[in-house]
Amino acid sequence: MRPEPALAKDLYVSPWFRLARTHIEATGSPWFILSAKYGPVVPDHMLAPYQQTLNKRPVVERRERANRVQAQMAQALPAASLIVVFAVVRYRENLIGYLRQRPPVIEVQMEGLPIGKQLQWLRAQVDRLSNRQSALSQTLHAPDSVTRRACHEYPQKLPLCGPARRNGVLHLINL
């Protein structure tokens, strides 16, 4: 964590968070950070650094926090047809039941993977995005004006034209 106040998306600096953020931002979907101290936070919200985690908190305290976070989510989270969760067990354990009541689909990314495998999975996703953007750059700079025009007119429908916005998708990430 940065030692000075920063936007929430910039406050957290672990490799896991940076990779997850890169992957999530590439989707173009809205996302929230699940903060141990503040609950769901929009990425552009200014926060002061803090030293708080749920990893060693008693079960009762984590349940009480989850009740507060659920109330915050009811007010803050937009409607979505899919919620994708990038959060360790302690941050999601008492929220999944609530989240399952909202949209028809919940995905918990990397569930059951140890941290090393999570980092590996995230790197692969980011590399795939990087390769896609490189192909897009080559395509858009090619002399084929038809391809350039199609990417300009239909970017969300053509995978080589950048990340398509996944309408109705909401991402939650912790750390």
Buried (B, 14 or more C-beta within 10 A) or exposed (E): BEEEEBBBBBBBEEEBBBBBBBBBBBBBBBBBBBBBEBBBBEBEBEBEEEEEBBEEBEEEEBEEBBEEBBEBBEEEBEEBEBBBBBBBEBBBBBBBEBBEEBBEEBEBBBEEEEEEEBBBBBBEBBEEBEEBBEEBEEBBEEEEEEBBEBBEEEBEEBEBBBBBEBEBBBBBBBB
